[in-house]
Amino acid sequence: MPKSGIEQEIIDALEPRAAERGIDVVDVEVVGATKAPCVRVRIDHADESLATISLDEVTAETEWISAALDELDPIPSSFTLEVSSPGMARPLRKPRDFERFAGETVAVSLTPGEGRRRYTGVLLGIEEGTVALEVDGERVVLPFDDIRKCTIKPDFSA
């Protein structure tokens, strides 16, 4: 999934340190004004058998993330750092995310090109570089590299 140069640089810097701490870098976004952007880092436990990361754990992990970003200095101006859990509308970024969350309803946006660019359906999984969804009763196969953004659609009906 394509990320901006700065976002990918931050992911590359954080992932090795996160792995040492048993943390998964779910996603990184740089949003807002160019002069004072916000860097959003979503984290969770790397061990999928554990419950979603707690607020206290996020607070504890923020210190090393902040230090790593100070060392990397990816943005020449000042920026705001937000570290959080992935939340209910969890972004899916890595191939293993698409395996782990098979069966969930997802919203997918594709990179600009010809044809339909947005899909909502049940994630069937990933295989050989393609992501399969069930959309309105039909199987849709999307190239993994064409996915710009994919998030779980929370179900509030329960």
Phi and psi in radians as a Rosetta constraint file:
Dihedral C 1 N 2 CA 2 C 2 CIRCULARHARMONIC -1.224 0.35
Dihedral N 2 CA 2 C 2 N 3 CIRCULARHARMONIC 2.341 0.35
Dihedral C 2 N 3 CA 3 C 3 CIRCULARHARMONIC -2.133 0.35
Dihedral N 3 CA 3 C 3 N 4 CIRCULARHARMONIC 2.736 0.35
Dihedral C 3 N 4 CA 4 C 4 CIRCULARHARMONIC -1.129 0.35
Dihedral N 4 CA 4 C 4 N 5 CIRCULARHARMONIC 2.825 0.35
Dihedral C 4 N 5 CA 5 C 5 CIRCULARHARMONIC -0.986 0.35
Dihedral N 5 CA 5 C 5 N 6 CIRCULARHARMONIC -0.769 0.35
Dihedral C 5 N 6 CA 6 C 6 CIRCULARHARMONIC -1.166 0.35
Dihedral N 6 CA 6 C 6 N 7 CIRCULARHARMONIC -0.767 0.35
Dihedral C 6 N 7 CA 7 C 7 CIRCULARHARMONIC -1.074 0.35
Dihedral N 7 CA 7 C 7 N 8 CIRCULARHARMONIC -0.769 0.35
Dihedral C 7 N 8 CA 8 C 8 CIRCULARHARMONIC -1.176 0.35
Dihedral N 8 CA 8 C 8 N 9 CIRCULARHARMONIC -0.634 0.35
Dihedral C 8 N 9 CA 9 C 9 CIRCULARHARMONIC -1.072 0.35
Dihedral N 9 CA 9 C 9 N 10 CIRCULARHARMONIC -0.725 0.35
Dihedral C 9 N 10 CA 10 C 10 CIRCULARHARMONIC -1.176 0.35
Dihedral N 10 CA 10 C 10 N 11 CIRCULARHARMONIC -0.788 0.35
Dihedral C 10 N 11 CA 11 C 11 CIRCULARHARMONIC -1.003 0.35
Dihedral N 11 CA 11 C 11 N 12 CIRCULARHARMONIC -0.840 0.35
Dihedral C 11 N 12 CA 12 C 12 CIRCULARHARMONIC -1.065 0.35
Dihedral N 12 CA 12 C 12 N 13 CIRCULARHARMONIC -0.603 0.35
Dihedral C 12 N 13 CA 13 C 13 CIRCULARHARMONIC -1.327 0.35
Dihedral N 13 CA 13 C 13 N 14 CIRCULARHARMONIC -0.618 0.35
Dihedral C 13 N 14 CA 14 C 14 CIRCULARHARMONIC -1.476 0.35
Dihedral N 14 CA 14 C 14 N 15 CIRCULARHARMONIC -0.607 0.35
Dihedral C 14 N 15 CA 15 C 15 CIRCULARHARMONIC -1.014 0.35
Dihedral N 15 CA 15 C 15 N 16 CIRCULARHARMONIC -0.773 0.35
Dihedral C 15 N 16 CA 16 C 16 CIRCULARHARMONIC -1.092 0.35
Dihedral N 16 CA 16 C 16 N 17 CIRCULARHARMONIC -0.712 0.35
Dihedral C 16 N 17 CA 17 C 17 CIRCULARHARMONIC -1.198 0.35
Dihedral N 17 CA 17 C 17 N 18 CIRCULARHARMONIC -0.661 0.35
Dihedral C 17 N 18 CA 18 C 18 CIRCULARHARMONIC -1.112 0.35
Dihedral N 18 CA 18 C 18 N 19 CIRCULARHARMONIC -0.751 0.35
Dihedral C 18 N 19 CA 19 C 19 CIRCULARHARMONIC -1.039 0.35
Dihedral N 19 CA 19 C 19 N 20 CIRCULARHARMONIC -0.676 0.35
Dihedral C 19 N 20 CA 20 C 20 CIRCULARHARMONIC -1.087 0.35
Dihedral N 20 CA 20 C 20 N 21 CIRCULARHARMONIC -0.462 0.35
Dihedral C 20 N 21 CA 21 C 21 CIRCULARHARMONIC -1.752 0.35
Dihedral N 21 CA 21 C 21 N 22 CIRCULARHARMONIC 0.049 0.35
Dihedral C 21 N 22 CA 22 C 22 CIRCULARHARMONIC 1.310 0.35
Dihedral N 22 CA 22 C 22 N 23 CIRCULARHARMONIC 0.470 0.35
Dihedral C 22 N 23 CA 23 C 23 CIRCULARHARMONIC -1.995 0.35
Dihedral N 23 CA 23 C 23 N 24 CIRCULARHARMONIC 2.548 0.35
Dihedral C 23 N 24 CA 24 C 24 CIRCULARHARMONIC -1.919 0.35
Dihedral N 24 CA 24 C 24 N 25 CIRCULARHARMONIC 2.230 0.35
Dihedral C 24 N 25 CA 25 C 25 CIRCULARHARMONIC -1.443 0.35
Dihedral N 25 CA 25 C 25 N 26 CIRCULARHARMONIC 1.818 0.35
Dihedral C 25 N 26 CA 26 C 26 CIRCULARHARMONIC -1.259 0.35
Dihedral N 26 CA 26 C 26 N 27 CIRCULARHARMONIC -0.798 0.35
Dihedral C 26 N 27 CA 27 C 27 CIRCULARHARMONIC -2.862 0.35
Dihedral N 27 CA 27 C 27 N 28 CIRCULARHARMONIC 2.736 0.35
Dihedral C 27 N 28 CA 28 C 28 CIRCULARHARMONIC -2.352 0.35
Dihedral N 28 CA 28 C 28 N 29 CIRCULARHARMONIC 2.329 0.35
Dihedral C 28 N 29 CA 29 C 29 CIRCULARHARMONIC -2.291 0.35
Dihedral N 29 CA 29 C 29 N 30 CIRCULARHARMONIC 2.479 0.35
Dihedral C 29 N 30 CA 30 C 30 CIRCULARHARMONIC -2.008 0.35
Dihedral N 30 CA 30 C 30 N 31 CIRCULARHARMONIC 2.013 0.35
Dihedral C 30 N 31 CA 31 C 31 CIRCULARHARMONIC -2.277 0.35
Dihedral N 31 CA 31 C 31 N 32 CIRCULARHARMONIC 2.858 0.35
Dihedral C 31 N 32 CA 32 C 32 CIRCULARHARMONIC 1.674 0.35
Dihedral N 32 CA 32 C 32 N 33 CIRCULARHARMONIC -2.894 0.35
Dihedral C 32 N 33 CA 33 C 33 CIRCULARHARMONIC -1.134 0.35
Dihedral N 33 CA 33 C 33 N 34 CIRCULARHARMONIC 2.554 0.35
Dihedral C 33 N 34 CA 34 C 34 CIRCULARHARMONIC -1.095 0.35
Dihedral N 34 CA 34 C 34 N 35 CIRCULARHARMONIC -0.627 0.35
Dihedral C 34 N 35 CA 35 C 35 CIRCULARHARMONIC -1.299 0.35
Dihedral N 35 CA 35 C 35 N 36 CIRCULARHARMONIC -0.499 0.35
Dihedral C 35 N 36 CA 36 C 36 CIRCULARHARMONIC -2.582 0.35
Dihedral N 36 CA 36 C 36 N 37 CIRCULARHARMONIC 1.223 0.35
Dihedral C 36 N 37 CA 37 C 37 CIRCULARHARMONIC -1.290 0.35
Dihedral N 37 CA 37 C 37 N 38 CIRCULARHARMONIC 2.992 0.35
Dihedral C 37 N 38 CA 38 C 38 CIRCULARHARMONIC -1.979 0.35
Dihedral N 38 CA 38 C 38 N 39 CIRCULARHARMONIC 2.237 0.35
Dihedral C 38 N 39 CA 39 C 39 CIRCULARHARMONIC -1.765 0.35
Dihedral N 39 CA 39 C 39 N 40 CIRCULARHARMONIC 1.999 0.35
Dihedral C 39 N 40 CA 40 C 40 CIRCULARHARMONIC -1.780 0.35
Dihedral N 40 CA 40 C 40 N 41 CIRCULARHARMONIC 2.133 0.35
Dihedral C 40 N 41 CA 41 C 41 CIRCULARHARMONIC -2.062 0.35
Dihedral N 41 CA 41 C 41 N 42 CIRCULARHARMONIC 2.072 0.35
Dihedral C 41 N 42 CA 42 C 42 CIRCULARHARMONIC -1.797 0.35
Dihedral N 42 CA 42 C 42 N 43 CIRCULARHARMONIC 2.248 0.35
Dihedral C 42 N 43 CA 43 C 43 CIRCULARHARMONIC -2.237 0.35
Dihedral N 43 CA 43 C 43 N 44 CIRCULARHARMONIC 2.805 0.35
Dihedral C 43 N 44 CA 44 C 44 CIRCULARHARMONIC -2.691 0.35
Dihedral N 44 CA 44 C 44 N 45 CIRCULARHARMONIC 3.056 0.35
Dihedral C 44 N 45 CA 45 C 45 CIRCULARHARMONIC -1.192 0.35
Dihedral N 45 CA 45 C 45 N 46 CIRCULARHARMONIC 2.420 0.35
Dihedral C 45 N 46 CA 46 C 46 CIRCULARHARMONIC -1.226 0.35
Dihedral N 46 CA 46 C 46 N 47 CIRCULARHARMONIC -0.551 0.35
Dihedral C 46 N 47 CA 47 C 47 CIRCULARHARMONIC -1.363 0.35
Dihedral N 47 CA 47 C 47 N 48 CIRCULARHARMONIC 1.914 0.35
Dihedral C 47 N 48 CA 48 C 48 CIRCULARHARMONIC -1.161 0.35
Dihedral N 48 CA 48 C 48 N 49 CIRCULARHARMONIC -0.273 0.35
Dihedral C 48 N 49 CA 49 C 49 CIRCULARHARMONIC -1.390 0.35
Dihedral N 49 CA 49 C 49 N 50 CIRCULARHARMONIC -0.239 0.35
Dihedral C 49 N 50 CA 50 C 50 CIRCULARHARMONIC -1.468 0.35
Dihedral N 50 CA 50 C 50 N 51 CIRCULARHARMONIC 2.700 0.35
Dihedral C 50 N 51 CA 51 C 51 CIRCULARHARMONIC -1.122 0.35
Dihedral N 51 CA 51 C 51 N 52 CIRCULARHARMONIC 2.863 0.35
Dihedral C 51 N 52 CA 52 C 52 CIRCULARHARMONIC -0.978 0.35
Dihedral N 52 CA 52 C 52 N 53 CIRCULARHARMONIC 2.548 0.35
Dihedral C 52 N 53 CA 53 C 53 CIRCULARHARMONIC -1.004 0.35
Dihedral N 53 CA 53 C 53 N 54 CIRCULARHARMONIC 2.444 0.35
Dihedral C 53 N 54 CA 54 C 54 CIRCULARHARMONIC -1.543 0.35
Dihedral N 54 CA 54 C 54 N 55 CIRCULARHARMONIC 2.894 0.35
Dihedral C 54 N 55 CA 55 C 55 CIRCULARHARMONIC -1.064 0.35
Dihedral N 55 CA 55 C 55 N 56 CIRCULARHARMONIC -0.709 0.35
Dihedral C 55 N 56 CA 56 C 56 CIRCULARHARMONIC -1.086 0.35
Dihedral N 56 CA 56 C 56 N 57 CIRCULARHARMONIC -0.698 0.35
Dihedral C 56 N 57 CA 57 C 57 CIRCULARHARMONIC -1.185 0.35
Dihedral N 57 CA 57 C 57 N 58 CIRCULARHARMONIC -0.691 0.35
Dihedral C 57 N 58 CA 58 C 58 CIRCULARHARMONIC -1.060 0.35
Dihedral N 58 CA 58 C 58 N 59 CIRCULARHARMONIC -0.770 0.35
Dihedral C 58 N 59 CA 59 C 59 CIRCULARHARMONIC -1.044 0.35
Dihedral N 59 CA 59 C 59 N 60 CIRCULARHARMONIC -0.754 0.35
Dihedral C 59 N 60 CA 60 C 60 CIRCULARHARMONIC -1.153 0.35
Dihedral N 60 CA 60 C 60 N 61 CIRCULARHARMONIC -0.618 0.35
Dihedral C 60 N 61 CA 61 C 61 CIRCULARHARMONIC -1.384 0.35
Dihedral N 61 CA 61 C 61 N 62 CIRCULARHARMONIC -0.379 0.35
Dihedral C 61 N 62 CA 62 C 62 CIRCULARHARMONIC -1.039 0.35
Dihedral N 62 CA 62 C 62 N 63 CIRCULARHARMONIC -0.596 0.35
Dihedral C 62 N 63 CA 63 C 63 CIRCULARHARMONIC -1.059 0.35
Dihedral N 63 CA 63 C 63 N 64 CIRCULARHARMONIC -0.865 0.35
Dihedral C 63 N 64 CA 64 C 64 CIRCULARHARMONIC -1.245 0.35
Dihedral N 64 CA 64 C 64 N 65 CIRCULARHARMONIC -0.545 0.35
Dihedral C 64 N 65 CA 65 C 65 CIRCULARHARMONIC -1.141 0.35
Dihedral N 65 CA 65 C 65 N 66 CIRCULARHARMONIC -0.789 0.35
Dihedral C 65 N 66 CA 66 C 66 CIRCULARHARMONIC -1.061 0.35
Dihedral N 66 CA 66 C 66 N 67 CIRCULARHARMONIC -0.771 0.35
Dihedral C 66 N 67 CA 67 C 67 CIRCULARHARMONIC -1.106 0.35
Dihedral N 67 CA 67 C 67 N 68 CIRCULARHARMONIC -0.705 0.35
Dihedral C 67 N 68 CA 68 C 68 CIRCULARHARMONIC -1.124 0.35
Dihedral N 68 CA 68 C 68 N 69 CIRCULARHARMONIC -0.690 0.35
Dihedral C 68 N 69 CA 69 C 69 CIRCULARHARMONIC -1.243 0.35
Dihedral N 69 CA 69 C 69 N 70 CIRCULARHARMONIC -0.609 0.35
Dihedral C 69 N 70 CA 70 C 70 CIRCULARHARMONIC -1.088 0.35
Dihedral N 70 CA 70 C 70 N 71 CIRCULARHARMONIC -0.712 0.35
Dihedral C 70 N 71 CA 71 C 71 CIRCULARHARMONIC -1.179 0.35
Dihedral N 71 CA 71 C 71 N 72 CIRCULARHARMONIC -0.755 0.35
Dihedral C 71 N 72 CA 72 C 72 CIRCULARHARMONIC -1.235 0.35
Dihedral N 72 CA 72 C 72 N 73 CIRCULARHARMONIC -0.675 0.35
Dihedral C 72 N 73 CA 73 C 73 CIRCULARHARMONIC 0.880 0.35
Dihedral N 73 CA 73 C 73 N 74 CIRCULARHARMONIC 1.052 0.35
Dihedral C 73 N 74 CA 74 C 74 CIRCULARHARMONIC -1.316 0.35
Dihedral N 74 CA 74 C 74 N 75 CIRCULARHARMONIC -0.305 0.35
Dihedral C 74 N 75 CA 75 C 75 CIRCULARHARMONIC -2.189 0.35
Dihedral N 75 CA 75 C 75 N 76 CIRCULARHARMONIC 2.150 0.35
Dihedral C 75 N 76 CA 76 C 76 CIRCULARHARMONIC -1.128 0.35
Dihedral N 76 CA 76 C 76 N 77 CIRCULARHARMONIC -0.490 0.35
Dihedral C 76 N 77 CA 77 C 77 CIRCULARHARMONIC -1.661 0.35
Dihedral N 77 CA 77 C 77 N 78 CIRCULARHARMONIC -3.107 0.35
Dihedral C 77 N 78 CA 78 C 78 CIRCULARHARMONIC -1.280 0.35
Dihedral N 78 CA 78 C 78 N 79 CIRCULARHARMONIC 2.718 0.35
Dihedral C 78 N 79 CA 79 C 79 CIRCULARHARMONIC -2.589 0.35
Dihedral N 79 CA 79 C 79 N 80 CIRCULARHARMONIC 2.822 0.35
Dihedral C 79 N 80 CA 80 C 80 CIRCULARHARMONIC -1.756 0.35
Dihedral N 80 CA 80 C 80 N 81 CIRCULARHARMONIC 2.346 0.35
Dihedral C 80 N 81 CA 81 C 81 CIRCULARHARMONIC -1.810 0.35
Dihedral N 81 CA 81 C 81 N 82 CIRCULARHARMONIC 2.217 0.35
Dihedral C 81 N 82 CA 82 C 82 CIRCULARHARMONIC -2.078 0.35
Dihedral N 82 CA 82 C 82 N 83 CIRCULARHARMONIC 2.116 0.35
Dihedral C 82 N 83 CA 83 C 83 CIRCULARHARMONIC -2.006 0.35
Dihedral N 83 CA 83 C 83 N 84 CIRCULARHARMONIC 2.271 0.35
Dihedral C 83 N 84 CA 84 C 84 CIRCULARHARMONIC -2.604 0.35
Dihedral N 84 CA 84 C 84 N 85 CIRCULARHARMONIC 3.003 0.35
Dihedral C 84 N 85 CA 85 C 85 CIRCULARHARMONIC -1.292 0.35
Dihedral N 85 CA 85 C 85 N 86 CIRCULARHARMONIC 2.918 0.35
Dihedral C 85 N 86 CA 86 C 86 CIRCULARHARMONIC -1.232 0.35
Dihedral N 86 CA 86 C 86 N 87 CIRCULARHARMONIC -0.326 0.35
Dihedral C 86 N 87 CA 87 C 87 CIRCULARHARMONIC 1.316 0.35
Dihedral N 87 CA 87 C 87 N 88 CIRCULARHARMONIC -3.129 0.35
Dihedral C 87 N 88 CA 88 C 88 CIRCULARHARMONIC -1.243 0.35
Dihedral N 88 CA 88 C 88 N 89 CIRCULARHARMONIC -0.576 0.35
Dihedral C 88 N 89 CA 89 C 89 CIRCULARHARMONIC -1.615 0.35
Dihedral N 89 CA 89 C 89 N 90 CIRCULARHARMONIC 0.947 0.35
Dihedral C 89 N 90 CA 90 C 90 CIRCULARHARMONIC -1.001 0.35
Dihedral N 90 CA 90 C 90 N 91 CIRCULARHARMONIC 2.258 0.35
Dihedral C 90 N 91 CA 91 C 91 CIRCULARHARMONIC -1.301 0.35
Dihedral N 91 CA 91 C 91 N 92 CIRCULARHARMONIC 2.498 0.35
Dihedral C 91 N 92 CA 92 C 92 CIRCULARHARMONIC -1.895 0.35
Dihedral N 92 CA 92 C 92 N 93 CIRCULARHARMONIC 2.200 0.35
Dihedral C 92 N 93 CA 93 C 93 CIRCULARHARMONIC -2.181 0.35
Dihedral N 93 CA 93 C 93 N 94 CIRCULARHARMONIC -0.684 0.35
Dihedral C 93 N 94 CA 94 C 94 CIRCULARHARMONIC -1.760 0.35
Dihedral N 94 CA 94 C 94 N 95 CIRCULARHARMONIC 2.687 0.35
Dihedral C 94 N 95 CA 95 C 95 CIRCULARHARMONIC -0.918 0.35
Dihedral N 95 CA 95 C 95 N 96 CIRCULARHARMONIC -0.676 0.35
Dihedral C 95 N 96 CA 96 C 96 CIRCULARHARMONIC -1.159 0.35
Dihedral N 96 CA 96 C 96 N 97 CIRCULARHARMONIC -0.449 0.35
Dihedral C 96 N 97 CA 97 C 97 CIRCULARHARMONIC -1.106 0.35
Dihedral N 97 CA 97 C 97 N 98 CIRCULARHARMONIC -0.672 0.35
Dihedral C 97 N 98 CA 98 C 98 CIRCULARHARMONIC -1.254 0.35
Dihedral N 98 CA 98 C 98 N 99 CIRCULARHARMONIC -0.447 0.35
Dihedral C 98 N 99 CA 99 C 99 CIRCULARHARMONIC -1.343 0.35
Dihedral N 99 CA 99 C 99 N 100 CIRCULARHARMONIC -0.845 0.35
Dihedral C 99 N 100 CA 100 C 100 CIRCULARHARMONIC -1.059 0.35
Dihedral N 100 CA 100 C 100 N 101 CIRCULARHARMONIC -0.672 0.35
Dihedral C 100 N 101 CA 101 C 101 CIRCULARHARMONIC -1.800 0.35
Dihedral N 101 CA 101 C 101 N 102 CIRCULARHARMONIC 0.360 0.35
Dihedral C 101 N 102 CA 102 C 102 CIRCULARHARMONIC -1.000 0.35
Dihedral N 102 CA 102 C 102 N 103 CIRCULARHARMONIC 2.399 0.35
Dihedral C 102 N 103 CA 103 C 103 CIRCULARHARMONIC 1.754 0.35
Dihedral N 103 CA 103 C 103 N 104 CIRCULARHARMONIC -0.279 0.35
Dihedral C 103 N 104 CA 104 C 104 CIRCULARHARMONIC -1.480 0.35
Dihedral N 104 CA 104 C 104 N 105 CIRCULARHARMONIC 2.653 0.35
Dihedral C 104 N 105 CA 105 C 105 CIRCULARHARMONIC -1.424 0.35
Dihedral N 105 CA 105 C 105 N 106 CIRCULARHARMONIC 2.289 0.35
Dihedral C 105 N 106 CA 106 C 106 CIRCULARHARMONIC -2.265 0.35
Dihedral N 106 CA 106 C 106 N 107 CIRCULARHARMONIC 2.737 0.35
Dihedral C 106 N 107 CA 107 C 107 CIRCULARHARMONIC -1.955 0.35
Dihedral N 107 CA 107 C 107 N 108 CIRCULARHARMONIC 2.221 0.35
Dihedral C 107 N 108 CA 108 C 108 CIRCULARHARMONIC -2.119 0.35
Dihedral N 108 CA 108 C 108 N 109 CIRCULARHARMONIC 2.346 0.35
Dihedral C 108 N 109 CA 109 C 109 CIRCULARHARMONIC -2.049 0.35
Dihedral N 109 CA 109 C 109 N 110 CIRCULARHARMONIC 2.355 0.35
Dihedral C 109 N 110 CA 110 C 110 CIRCULARHARMONIC -1.731 0.35
Dihedral N 110 CA 110 C 110 N 111 CIRCULARHARMONIC 2.789 0.35
Dihedral C 110 N 111 CA 111 C 111 CIRCULARHARMONIC -1.126 0.35
Dihedral N 111 CA 111 C 111 N 112 CIRCULARHARMONIC 2.678 0.35
Dihedral C 111 N 112 CA 112 C 112 CIRCULARHARMONIC -0.969 0.35
Dihedral N 112 CA 112 C 112 N 113 CIRCULARHARMONIC 2.444 0.35
Dihedral C 112 N 113 CA 113 C 113 CIRCULARHARMONIC 3.109 0.35
Dihedral N 113 CA 113 C 113 N 114 CIRCULARHARMONIC -2.882 0.35
Dihedral C 113 N 114 CA 114 C 114 CIRCULARHARMONIC -1.430 0.35
Dihedral N 114 CA 114 C 114 N 115 CIRCULARHARMONIC 2.612 0.35
Dihedral C 114 N 115 CA 115 C 115 CIRCULARHARMONIC 1.493 0.35
Dihedral N 115 CA 115 C 115 N 116 CIRCULARHARMONIC -2.963 0.35
Dihedral C 115 N 116 CA 116 C 116 CIRCULARHARMONIC -1.111 0.35
Dihedral N 116 CA 116 C 116 N 117 CIRCULARHARMONIC 2.429 0.35
Dihedral C 116 N 117 CA 117 C 117 CIRCULARHARMONIC -2.010 0.35
Dihedral N 117 CA 117 C 117 N 118 CIRCULARHARMONIC -0.195 0.35
Dihedral C 117 N 118 CA 118 C 118 CIRCULARHARMONIC -2.266 0.35
Dihedral N 118 CA 118 C 118 N 119 CIRCULARHARMONIC 2.385 0.35
Dihedral C 118 N 119 CA 119 C 119 CIRCULARHARMONIC -2.405 0.35
Dihedral N 119 CA 119 C 119 N 120 CIRCULARHARMONIC 2.516 0.35
Dihedral C 119 N 120 CA 120 C 120 CIRCULARHARMONIC -2.268 0.35
Dihedral N 120 CA 120 C 120 N 121 CIRCULARHARMONIC 2.214 0.35
Dihedral C 120 N 121 CA 121 C 121 CIRCULARHARMONIC -3.030 0.35
Dihedral N 121 CA 121 C 121 N 122 CIRCULARHARMONIC -3.055 0.35
Dihedral C 121 N 122 CA 122 C 122 CIRCULARHARMONIC -1.502 0.35
Dihedral N 122 CA 122 C 122 N 123 CIRCULARHARMONIC 2.207 0.35
Dihedral C 122 N 123 CA 123 C 123 CIRCULARHARMONIC -1.252 0.35
Dihedral N 123 CA 123 C 123 N 124 CIRCULARHARMONIC 2.140 0.35
Dihedral C 123 N 124 CA 124 C 124 CIRCULARHARMONIC -1.635 0.35
Dihedral N 124 CA 124 C 124 N 125 CIRCULARHARMONIC -0.422 0.35
Dihedral C 124 N 125 CA 125 C 125 CIRCULARHARMONIC 2.389 0.35
Dihedral N 125 CA 125 C 125 N 126 CIRCULARHARMONIC -2.951 0.35
Dihedral C 125 N 126 CA 126 C 126 CIRCULARHARMONIC -2.300 0.35
Dihedral N 126 CA 126 C 126 N 127 CIRCULARHARMONIC 2.457 0.35
Dihedral C 126 N 127 CA 127 C 127 CIRCULARHARMONIC -2.719 0.35
Dihedral N 127 CA 127 C 127 N 128 CIRCULARHARMONIC 2.256 0.35
Dihedral C 127 N 128 CA 128 C 128 CIRCULARHARMONIC 0.850 0.35
Dihedral N 128 CA 128 C 128 N 129 CIRCULARHARMONIC 0.812 0.35
Dihedral C 128 N 129 CA 129 C 129 CIRCULARHARMONIC 1.393 0.35
Dihedral N 129 CA 129 C 129 N 130 CIRCULARHARMONIC 0.187 0.35
Dihedral C 129 N 130 CA 130 C 130 CIRCULARHARMONIC -2.230 0.35
Dihedral N 130 CA 130 C 130 N 131 CIRCULARHARMONIC 2.599 0.35
Dihedral C 130 N 131 CA 131 C 131 CIRCULARHARMONIC -1.904 0.35
Dihedral N 131 CA 131 C 131 N 132 CIRCULARHARMONIC 2.277 0.35
Dihedral C 131 N 132 CA 132 C 132 CIRCULARHARMONIC -1.856 0.35
Dihedral N 132 CA 132 C 132 N 133 CIRCULARHARMONIC 2.368 0.35
Dihedral C 132 N 133 CA 133 C 133 CIRCULARHARMONIC -2.227 0.35
Dihedral N 133 CA 133 C 133 N 134 CIRCULARHARMONIC 2.710 0.35
Dihedral C 133 N 134 CA 134 C 134 CIRCULARHARMONIC -1.854 0.35
Dihedral N 134 CA 134 C 134 N 135 CIRCULARHARMONIC 1.998 0.35
Dihedral C 134 N 135 CA 135 C 135 CIRCULARHARMONIC -2.094 0.35
Dihedral N 135 CA 135 C 135 N 136 CIRCULARHARMONIC 2.054 0.35
Dihedral C 135 N 136 CA 136 C 136 CIRCULARHARMONIC 0.878 0.35
Dihedral N 136 CA 136 C 136 N 137 CIRCULARHARMONIC 0.765 0.35
Dihedral C 136 N 137 CA 137 C 137 CIRCULARHARMONIC 1.415 0.35
Dihedral N 137 CA 137 C 137 N 138 CIRCULARHARMONIC -0.006 0.35
Dihedral C 137 N 138 CA 138 C 138 CIRCULARHARMONIC -2.037 0.35
Dihedral N 138 CA 138 C 138 N 139 CIRCULARHARMONIC 2.546 0.35
Dihedral C 138 N 139 CA 139 C 139 CIRCULARHARMONIC -1.428 0.35
Dihedral N 139 CA 139 C 139 N 140 CIRCULARHARMONIC 2.237 0.35
Dihedral C 139 N 140 CA 140 C 140 CIRCULARHARMONIC -2.101 0.35
Dihedral N 140 CA 140 C 140 N 141 CIRCULARHARMONIC 2.302 0.35
Dihedral C 140 N 141 CA 141 C 141 CIRCULARHARMONIC -1.999 0.35
Dihedral N 141 CA 141 C 141 N 142 CIRCULARHARMONIC 2.204 0.35
Dihedral C 141 N 142 CA 142 C 142 CIRCULARHARMONIC -2.114 0.35
Dihedral N 142 CA 142 C 142 N 143 CIRCULARHARMONIC 2.363 0.35
Dihedral C 142 N 143 CA 143 C 143 CIRCULARHARMONIC -1.109 0.35
Dihedral N 143 CA 143 C 143 N 144 CIRCULARHARMONIC 2.247 0.35
Dihedral C 143 N 144 CA 144 C 144 CIRCULARHARMONIC -0.941 0.35
Dihedral N 144 CA 144 C 144 N 145 CIRCULARHARMONIC -0.729 0.35
Dihedral C 144 N 145 CA 145 C 145 CIRCULARHARMONIC -1.184 0.35
Dihedral N 145 CA 145 C 145 N 146 CIRCULARHARMONIC -0.273 0.35
Dihedral C 145 N 146 CA 146 C 146 CIRCULARHARMONIC -1.580 0.35
Dihedral N 146 CA 146 C 146 N 147 CIRCULARHARMONIC -0.105 0.35
Dihedral C 146 N 147 CA 147 C 147 CIRCULARHARMONIC -1.414 0.35
Dihedral N 147 CA 147 C 147 N 148 CIRCULARHARMONIC 2.080 0.35
Dihedral C 147 N 148 CA 148 C 148 CIRCULARHARMONIC -1.489 0.35
Dihedral N 148 CA 148 C 148 N 149 CIRCULARHARMONIC -0.700 0.35
Dihedral C 148 N 149 CA 149 C 149 CIRCULARHARMONIC -2.694 0.35
Dihedral N 149 CA 149 C 149 N 150 CIRCULARHARMONIC 2.449 0.35
Dihedral C 149 N 150 CA 150 C 150 CIRCULARHARMONIC -2.489 0.35
Dihedral N 150 CA 150 C 150 N 151 CIRCULARHARMONIC 2.219 0.35
Dihedral C 150 N 151 CA 151 C 151 CIRCULARHARMONIC -2.321 0.35
Dihedral N 151 CA 151 C 151 N 152 CIRCULARHARMONIC 2.625 0.35
Dihedral C 151 N 152 CA 152 C 152 CIRCULARHARMONIC -1.256 0.35
Dihedral N 152 CA 152 C 152 N 153 CIRCULARHARMONIC 2.386 0.35
Dihedral C 152 N 153 CA 153 C 153 CIRCULARHARMONIC -1.621 0.35
Dihedral N 153 CA 153 C 153 N 154 CIRCULARHARMONIC 1.948 0.35
Dihedral C 153 N 154 CA 154 C 154 CIRCULARHARMONIC -1.101 0.35
Dihedral N 154 CA 154 C 154 N 155 CIRCULARHARMONIC 2.551 0.35
Dihedral C 154 N 155 CA 155 C 155 CIRCULARHARMONIC -1.847 0.35
Dihedral N 155 CA 155 C 155 N 156 CIRCULARHARMONIC 1.899 0.35
Dihedral C 155 N 156 CA 156 C 156 CIRCULARHARMONIC -1.659 0.35
Dihedral N 156 CA 156 C 156 N 157 CIRCULARHARMONIC 0.068 0.35
Dihedral C 156 N 157 CA 157 C 157 CIRCULARHARMONIC -1.330 0.35
Dihedral N 157 CA 157 C 157 N 158 CIRCULARHARMONIC -0.339 0.35
